[in-house]
Amino acid sequence: MAVKIRLTRIGRHKDPFFRIVAADSRYARDGRYIEQIGYFDPEKGVENAVIDEELALKWLALGATPSETVKAMFNRKGLNAKAVEAKKGK
């Protein structure tokens, strides 16, 4: 099972709101997911995205691959650096 960390869209027409989820790559974008990691409101910006760092690091350690958008969010929040440090610490 290939797990990806990606955005799933919720919200109304022309008023997007996204969940950050860990999902099997074979599932639909807005379909079933394994676990919710956080959420993101594009009107407020990436700085205000709420991400559970513990869950994000857990899924990265288990080998989940983030999408390009989520990877950029993780870089801005400093989670990719923490994941690399955790791998080196093992």
The first five atom37 places (N, CA, C, CB, O) and aatype in JSON, in Angstrom:
{
  "aatype": [12, 0, 19, 11, 9, 1, 10, 16, 1, 9, 7, 1, 8, 11, 3, 14, 13, 13, 1, 9, 19, 0, 0, 3, 15, 1, 18, 0, 1, 3, 7, 1, 18, 9, 6, 5, 9, 7, 18, 13, 3, 14, 6, 11, 7, 19, 6, 2, 0, 19, 9, 3, 6, 6, 10, 0, 10, 11, 17, 10, 0, 10, 7, 0, 16, 14, 15, 6, 16, 19, 11, 0, 12, 13, 2, 1, 11, 7, 10, 2, 0, 11, 0, 19, 6, 0, 11, 11, 7, 11],
  "atom_mask": [
    [1, 1, 1, 1, 1],
    [1, 1, 1, 1, 1],
    [1, 1, 1, 1, 1],
    [1, 1, 1, 1, 1],
    [1, 1, 1, 1, 1],
    [1, 1, 1, 1, 1],
    [1, 1, 1, 1, 1],
    [1, 1, 1, 1, 1],
    [1, 1, 1, 1, 1],
    [1, 1, 1, 1, 1],
    [1, 1, 1, 0, 1],
    [1, 1, 1, 1, 1],
    [1, 1, 1, 1, 1],
    [1, 1, 1, 1, 1],
    [1, 1, 1, 1, 1],
    [1, 1, 1, 1, 1],
    [1, 1, 1, 1, 1],
    [1, 1, 1, 1, 1],
    [1, 1, 1, 1, 1],
    [1, 1, 1, 1, 1],
    [1, 1, 1, 1, 1],
    [1, 1, 1, 1, 1],
    [1, 1, 1, 1, 1],
    [1, 1, 1, 1, 1],
    [1, 1, 1, 1, 1],
    [1, 1, 1, 1, 1],
    [1, 1, 1, 1, 1],
    [1, 1, 1, 1, 1],
    [1, 1, 1, 1, 1],
    [1, 1, 1, 1, 1],
    [1, 1, 1, 0, 1],
    [1, 1, 1, 1, 1],
    [1, 1, 1, 1, 1],
    [1, 1, 1, 1, 1],
    [1, 1, 1, 1, 1],
    [1, 1, 1, 1, 1],
    [1, 1, 1, 1, 1],
    [1, 1, 1, 0, 1],
    [1, 1, 1, 1, 1],
    [1, 1, 1, 1, 1],
    [1, 1, 1, 1, 1],
    [1, 1, 1, 1, 1],
    [1, 1, 1, 1, 1],
    [1, 1, 1, 1, 1],
    [1, 1, 1, 0, 1],
    [1, 1, 1, 1, 1],
    [1, 1, 1, 1, 1],
    [1, 1, 1, 1, 1],
    [1, 1, 1, 1, 1],
    [1, 1, 1, 1, 1],
    [1, 1, 1, 1, 1],
    [1, 1, 1, 1, 1],
    [1, 1, 1, 1, 1],
    [1, 1, 1, 1, 1],
    [1, 1, 1, 1, 1],
    [1, 1, 1, 1, 1],
    [1, 1, 1, 1, 1],
    [1, 1, 1, 1, 1],
    [1, 1, 1, 1, 1],
    [1, 1, 1, 1, 1],
    [1, 1, 1, 1, 1],
    [1, 1, 1, 1, 1],
    [1, 1, 1, 0, 1],
    [1, 1, 1, 1, 1],
    [1, 1, 1, 1, 1],
    [1, 1, 1, 1, 1],
    [1, 1, 1, 1, 1],
    [1, 1, 1, 1, 1],
    [1, 1, 1, 1, 1],
    [1, 1, 1, 1, 1],
    [1, 1, 1, 1, 1],
    [1, 1, 1, 1, 1],
    [1, 1, 1, 1, 1],
    [1, 1, 1, 1, 1],
    [1, 1, 1, 1, 1],
    [1, 1, 1, 1, 1],
    [1, 1, 1, 1, 1],
    [1, 1, 1, 0, 1],
    [1, 1, 1, 1, 1],
    [1, 1, 1, 1, 1],
    [1, 1, 1, 1, 1],
    [1, 1, 1, 1, 1],
    [1, 1, 1, 1, 1],
    [1, 1, 1, 1, 1],
    [1, 1, 1, 1, 1],
    [1, 1, 1, 1, 1],
    [1, 1, 1, 1, 1],
    [1, 1, 1, 1, 1],
    [1, 1, 1, 0, 1],
    [1, 1, 1, 1, 1]
  ],
  "atom_positions": [
    [[0.85, -1.17, 0.0], [0.0, 0.0, 0.0], [0.9, 1.24, 0.0], [-0.97, -0.01, 1.22], [1.7, 1.43, 0.92]],
    [[0.76, 2.08, -1.01], [1.53, 3.31, -1.13], [0.76, 4.44, -0.46], [1.83, 3.65, -2.62], [-0.3, 4.85, -0.94]],
    [[1.29, 4.94, 0.64], [0.61, 6.0, 1.39], [1.18, 7.34, 0.96], [0.78, 5.8, 2.92], [2.39, 7.52, 0.87]],
    [[0.28, 8.29, 0.7], [0.66, 9.66, 0.36], [0.04, 10.6, 1.37], [0.21, 10.02, -1.08], [-1.06, 10.37, 1.87]],
    [[0.77, 11.67, 1.66], [0.22, 12.75, 2.48], [-0.18, 13.83, 1.49], [1.27, 13.28, 3.57], [0.67, 14.36, 0.77]],
    [[-1.46, 14.16, 1.46], [-1.95, 15.09, 0.45], [-3.13, 15.89, 0.98], [-2.34, 14.35, -0.83], [-3.61, 15.67, 2.09]],
    [[-3.59, 16.82, 0.16], [-4.74, 17.65, 0.51], [-6.01, 17.03, -0.03], [-4.57, 19.08, -0.03], [-6.02, 16.47, -1.13]],
    [[-7.07, 17.12, 0.73], [-8.39, 16.74, 0.26], [-9.29, 17.96, 0.42], [-8.95, 15.49, 1.04], [-9.3, 18.6, 1.48]],
    [[-10.03, 18.27, -0.6], [-10.81, 19.51, -0.61], [-12.17, 19.32, 0.06], [-11.0, 20.0, -2.03], [-12.89, 18.36, -0.2]],
    [[-12.49, 20.28, 0.92], [-13.82, 20.38, 1.5], [-14.21, 21.84, 1.37], [-13.87, 19.87, 3.01], [-13.39, 22.65, 0.93]],
    [[-15.39, 22.21, 1.73], [-15.81, 23.6, 1.62], [-16.77, 23.8, 0.47], [0.0, 0.0, 0.0], [-17.05, 22.88, -0.3]],
    [[-17.25, 25.02, 0.36], [-18.26, 25.33, -0.64], [-17.63, 25.72, -1.97], [-19.16, 26.45, -0.16], [-16.41, 25.85, -2.09]],
    [[-18.49, 25.89, -2.95], [-18.08, 26.34, -4.27], [-17.4, 27.72, -4.18], [-19.3, 26.4, -5.22], [-17.96, 28.65, -3.6]],
    [[-16.23, 27.83, -4.72], [-15.41, 29.05, -4.71], [-15.01, 29.5, -3.3], [-16.16, 30.18, -5.39], [-14.64, 30.66, -3.11]],
    [[-15.08, 28.61, -2.34], [-14.64, 28.88, -0.98], [-13.91, 27.63, -0.46], [-15.85, 29.28, -0.05], [-14.44, 26.93, 0.4]],
    [[-12.72, 27.35, -0.99], [-12.06, 26.09, -0.66], [-11.52, 26.05, 0.76], [-10.94, 25.83, -1.63], [-11.2, 27.08, 1.36]],
    [[-11.43, 24.85, 1.27], [-10.86, 24.55, 2.57], [-10.3, 23.14, 2.43], [-11.93, 24.66, 3.75], [-10.96, 22.27, 1.85]],
    [[-9.12, 22.89, 2.95], [-8.48, 21.6, 2.72], [-8.12, 20.9, 4.02], [-7.24, 21.79, 1.87], [-7.74, 21.54, 5.0]],
    [[-8.24, 19.59, 4.01], [-7.7, 18.74, 5.07], [-6.37, 18.18, 4.58], [-8.7, 17.58, 5.46], [-6.22, 17.89, 3.39]],
    [[-5.42, 18.03, 5.48], [-4.17, 17.36, 5.17], [-4.31, 15.95, 5.71], [-2.9, 18.12, 5.78], [-4.49, 15.76, 6.92]],
    [[-4.25, 14.97, 4.82], [-4.54, 13.6, 5.21], [-3.47, 12.63, 4.72], [-5.9, 13.18, 4.67], [-2.75, 12.92, 3.77]],
    [[-3.38, 11.5, 5.39], [-2.6, 10.37, 4.92], [-3.58, 9.4, 4.28], [-1.78, 9.68, 6.09], [-4.52, 8.93, 4.92]],
    [[-3.37, 9.11, 3.0], [-4.31, 8.28, 2.26], [-3.57, 7.32, 1.35], [-5.28, 9.15, 1.43], [-2.44, 7.59, 0.93]],
    [[-4.21, 6.21, 1.05], [-3.7, 5.28, 0.05], [-3.73, 6.0, -1.29], [-4.53, 3.94, 0.02], [-4.73, 6.64, -1.62]],
    [[-2.67, 5.89, -2.06], [-2.58, 6.63, -3.32], [-3.63, 6.19, -4.34], [-1.2, 6.48, -3.91], [-3.88, 6.91, -5.31]],
    [[-4.23, 5.03, -4.14], [-5.25, 4.55, -5.08], [-6.63, 5.13, -4.82], [-5.31, 3.04, -5.03], [-7.52, 5.0, -5.66]],
    [[-6.82, 5.77, -3.66], [-8.12, 6.35, -3.34], [-8.31, 7.67, -4.07], [-8.25, 6.56, -1.82], [-7.34, 8.3, -4.48]],
    [[-9.56, 8.07, -4.25], [-9.88, 9.34, -4.89], [-9.39, 10.51, -4.03], [-11.38, 9.45, -5.14], [-9.21, 10.37, -2.82]],
    [[-9.18, 11.64, -4.67], [-8.67, 12.82, -3.96], [-9.52, 13.18, -2.75], [-8.59, 14.01, -4.9], [-9.0, 13.43, -1.67]],
    [[-10.83, 13.2, -2.94], [-11.72, 13.57, -1.84], [-12.38, 12.36, -1.21], [-12.79, 14.52, -2.34], [-13.38, 12.49, -0.51]],
    [[-11.82, 11.19, -1.45], [-12.41, 9.96, -0.95], [-11.88, 9.57, 0.41], [0.0, 0.0, 0.0], [-11.52, 10.4, 1.24]],
    [[-11.85, 8.28, 0.62], [-11.46, 7.71, 1.9], [-10.0, 8.03, 2.22], [-11.69, 6.2, 1.89], [-9.16, 8.09, 1.32]],
    [[-9.71, 8.22, 3.49], [-8.33, 8.44, 3.92], [-8.08, 7.67, 5.2], [-8.05, 9.95, 4.12], [-9.01, 7.24, 5.88]],
    [[-6.81, 7.51, 5.53], [-6.42, 6.72, 6.7], [-6.49, 7.57, 7.97], [-5.0, 6.15, 6.52], [-7.07, 7.16, 8.98]],
    [[-5.89, 8.77, 7.91], [-5.84, 9.61, 9.1], [-5.72, 11.07, 8.7], [-4.67, 9.2, 10.02], [-5.04, 11.4, 7.73]],
    [[-6.4, 11.95, 9.44], [-6.29, 13.38, 9.2], [-5.12, 13.92, 10.0], [-7.61, 14.13, 9.57], [-5.0, 13.67, 11.2]],
    [[-4.25, 14.68, 9.34], [-3.06, 15.22, 9.97], [-3.24, 16.69, 10.33], [-1.85, 15.05, 9.06], [-2.64, 17.18, 11.29]],
    [[-4.07, 17.4, 9.58], [-4.28, 18.82, 9.85], [-5.25, 19.41, 8.86], [0.0, 0.0, 0.0], [-5.96, 18.7, 8.16]],
    [[-5.27, 20.74, 8.81], [-6.13, 21.41, 7.85], [-5.48, 22.72, 7.41], [-7.53, 21.68, 8.46], [-4.57, 23.22, 8.06]],
    [[-5.98, 23.26, 6.29], [-5.39, 24.42, 5.65], [-6.48, 25.27, 5.02], [-4.36, 24.0, 4.6], [-7.29, 24.78, 4.24]],
    [[-6.49, 26.56, 5.36], [-7.41, 27.51, 4.76], [-6.58, 28.44, 3.88], [-8.21, 28.31, 5.86], [-5.8, 29.23, 4.4]],
    [[-6.74, 28.37, 2.55], [-5.91, 29.18, 1.66], [-6.09, 30.69, 1.84], [-6.2, 28.82, 0.25], [-5.19, 31.45, 1.5]],
    [[-7.22, 31.12, 2.36], [-7.42, 32.56, 2.59], [-6.53, 33.08, 3.7], [-8.88, 32.83, 2.92], [-6.13, 34.24, 3.68]],
    [[-6.21, 32.24, 4.67], [-5.37, 32.65, 5.79], [-3.89, 32.42, 5.52], [-5.77, 31.9, 7.04], [-3.04, 33.0, 6.21]],
    [[-3.56, 31.6, 4.53], [-2.16, 31.37, 4.17], [-1.57, 30.15, 4.83], [0.0, 0.0, 0.0], [-2.14, 29.56, 5.75]],
    [[-0.4, 29.78, 4.32], [0.29, 28.57, 4.8], [0.75, 28.73, 6.25], [1.5, 28.26, 3.9], [0.79, 27.75, 7.0]],
    [[1.09, 29.95, 6.66], [1.58, 30.16, 8.02], [0.54, 29.78, 9.06], [1.99, 31.62, 8.2], [0.9, 29.39, 10.18]],
    [[-0.74, 29.87, 8.71], [-1.81, 29.55, 9.64], [-2.35, 28.14, 9.47], [-2.93, 30.55, 9.48], [-3.35, 27.78, 10.09]],
    [[-1.71, 27.34, 8.65], [-2.14, 25.94, 8.49], [-1.89, 25.22, 9.81], [-1.38, 25.24, 7.31], [-0.85, 25.4, 10.45]],
    [[-2.84, 24.39, 10.21], [-2.72, 23.64, 11.46], [-2.3, 22.22, 11.1], [-4.08, 23.65, 12.27], [-3.02, 21.5, 10.42]],
    [[-1.11, 21.83, 11.57], [-0.57, 20.5, 11.28], [-0.16, 19.85, 12.59], [0.64, 20.58, 10.29], [0.56, 20.45, 13.39]],
    [[-0.63, 18.63, 12.82], [-0.21, 17.86, 13.99], [1.17, 17.3, 13.69], [-1.25, 16.71, 14.33], [1.3, 16.32, 12.95]],
    [[2.21, 17.92, 14.27], [3.59, 17.55, 13.95], [3.89, 16.09, 14.28], [4.55, 18.44, 14.69], [4.6, 15.41, 13.55]],
    [[3.34, 15.62, 15.39], [3.59, 14.25, 15.81], [3.08, 13.25, 14.77], [2.93, 13.99, 17.17], [3.78, 12.29, 14.42]],
    [[1.86, 13.46, 14.28], [1.3, 12.57, 13.27], [2.04, 12.69, 11.95], [-0.18, 12.88, 13.05], [2.29, 11.69, 11.28]],
    [[2.41, 13.91, 11.57], [3.13, 14.11, 10.31], [4.48, 13.4, 10.35], [3.33, 15.61, 10.03], [4.86, 12.73, 9.39]],
    [[5.2, 13.53, 11.45], [6.5, 12.86, 11.57], [6.35, 11.35, 11.6], [7.23, 13.33, 12.84], [7.19, 10.62, 11.07]],
    [[5.26, 10.88, 12.23], [5.01, 9.44, 12.26], [4.83, 8.89, 10.85], [3.76, 9.13, 13.11], [5.44, 7.88, 10.5]],
    [[4.0, 9.56, 10.04], [3.74, 9.07, 8.69], [4.97, 9.21, 7.8], [2.57, 9.82, 8.07], [5.21, 8.36, 6.95]],
    [[5.75, 10.27, 7.98], [6.99, 10.41, 7.2], [7.97, 9.3, 7.56], [7.63, 11.79, 7.43], [8.66, 8.77, 6.7]],
    [[8.03, 8.95, 8.86], [8.93, 7.86, 9.29], [8.48, 6.51, 8.75], [8.99, 7.81, 10.82], [9.3, 5.63, 8.5]],
    [[7.16, 6.35, 8.56], [6.63, 5.09, 8.02], [6.78, 5.01, 6.5], [5.16, 4.94, 8.4], [6.47, 3.98, 5.9]],
    [[7.26, 6.09, 5.88], [7.53, 6.04, 4.45], [6.48, 6.68, 3.57], [0.0, 0.0, 0.0], [6.51, 6.49, 2.35]],
    [[5.56, 7.44, 4.14], [4.55, 8.13, 3.33], [5.24, 9.25, 2.55], [3.4, 8.7, 4.22], [6.12, 9.93, 3.06]],
    [[4.82, 9.43, 1.3], [5.41, 10.47, 0.46], [4.43, 11.65, 0.37], [5.75, 9.92, -0.95], [3.28, 11.47, -0.03]],
    [[4.89, 12.84, 0.73], [4.01, 14.01, 0.64], [3.88, 14.49, -0.8], [4.52, 15.14, 1.53], [4.81, 14.35, -1.6]],
    [[2.73, 15.07, -1.13], [2.55, 15.69, -2.44], [3.42, 16.95, -2.49], [1.03, 16.03, -2.71], [3.95, 17.37, -1.46]],
    [[3.55, 17.53, -3.67], [4.39, 18.73, -3.82], [3.89, 19.87, -2.94], [4.42, 19.17, -5.29], [4.68, 20.57, -2.31]],
    [[2.58, 20.07, -2.89], [2.01, 21.15, -2.09], [2.25, 20.92, -0.6], [0.51, 21.28, -2.37], [2.63, 21.83, 0.12]],
    [[2.02, 19.7, -0.16], [2.22, 19.38, 1.26], [3.7, 19.45, 1.61], [1.65, 17.98, 1.59], [4.05, 19.89, 2.71]],
    [[4.56, 19.02, 0.71], [6.0, 19.1, 0.95], [6.43, 20.55, 1.16], [6.79, 18.47, -0.23], [7.23, 20.84, 2.04]],
    [[5.89, 21.46, 0.35], [6.2, 22.89, 0.5], [5.69, 23.41, 1.84], [5.57, 23.7, -0.65], [6.37, 24.21, 2.49]],
    [[4.51, 22.96, 2.27], [3.98, 23.36, 3.58], [4.89, 22.86, 4.7], [2.56, 22.82, 3.77], [5.21, 23.6, 5.63]],
    [[5.29, 21.6, 4.59], [6.16, 21.03, 5.61], [7.5, 21.77, 5.67], [6.4, 19.54, 5.32], [8.03, 21.98, 6.76]],
    [[8.04, 22.18, 4.52], [9.28, 22.94, 4.51], [9.11, 24.26, 5.23], [9.74, 23.19, 3.08], [9.97, 24.66, 6.02]],
    [[7.99, 24.96, 4.98], [7.76, 26.25, 5.63], [7.54, 26.11, 7.13], [6.56, 26.94, 5.0], [7.85, 27.03, 7.89]],
    [[7.0, 24.97, 7.55], [6.77, 24.72, 8.98], [7.99, 24.08, 9.66], [5.54, 23.82, 9.16], [8.03, 23.99, 10.89]],
    [[8.98, 23.63, 8.87], [10.19, 23.02, 9.42], [10.05, 21.54, 9.73], [0.0, 0.0, 0.0], [10.89, 20.99, 10.45]],
    [[9.03, 20.89, 9.21], [8.81, 19.47, 9.51], [9.76, 18.55, 8.74], [7.39, 19.09, 9.2], [10.14, 17.5, 9.25]],
    [[10.14, 18.93, 7.52], [11.06, 18.08, 6.76], [12.41, 17.99, 7.45], [11.24, 18.61, 5.32], [13.02, 16.92, 7.48]],
    [[12.89, 19.11, 8.02], [14.16, 19.09, 8.74], [14.06, 18.21, 9.98], [14.57, 20.52, 9.14], [15.0, 17.47, 10.3]],
    [[12.93, 18.27, 10.69], [12.75, 17.41, 11.87], [12.71, 15.94, 11.48], [11.45, 17.79, 12.62], [13.22, 15.09, 12.21]],
    [[12.09, 15.63, 10.33], [12.02, 14.24, 9.87], [13.41, 13.72, 9.53], [11.09, 14.12, 8.64], [13.73, 12.58, 9.84]],
    [[14.24, 14.55, 8.91], [15.6, 14.13, 8.56], [16.42, 13.92, 9.83], [16.28, 15.2, 7.64], [17.17, 12.95, 9.93]],
    [[16.27, 14.81, 10.81], [16.97, 14.65, 12.08], [16.54, 13.37, 12.79], [16.71, 15.85, 12.99], [17.37, 12.67, 13.37]],
    [[15.26, 13.05, 12.73], [14.76, 11.84, 13.38], [15.34, 10.6, 12.72], [13.23, 11.79, 13.33], [15.65, 9.62, 13.4]],
    [[15.5, 10.62, 11.39], [16.1, 9.48, 10.69], [17.55, 9.33, 11.06], [15.96, 9.65, 9.19], [18.03, 8.2, 11.23]],
    [[18.28, 10.43, 11.18], [19.7, 10.36, 11.55], [19.87, 9.89, 12.98], [20.36, 11.72, 11.37], [20.86, 9.23, 13.3]],
    [[18.92, 10.22, 13.84], [18.99, 9.84, 15.24], [18.8, 8.36, 15.49], [0.0, 0.0, 0.0], [19.18, 7.85, 16.54]],
    [[18.2, 7.65, 14.52], [17.94, 6.22, 14.7], [19.18, 5.43, 14.67], [17.01, 5.71, 13.67], [19.13, 4.2, 14.8]]
  ]
}
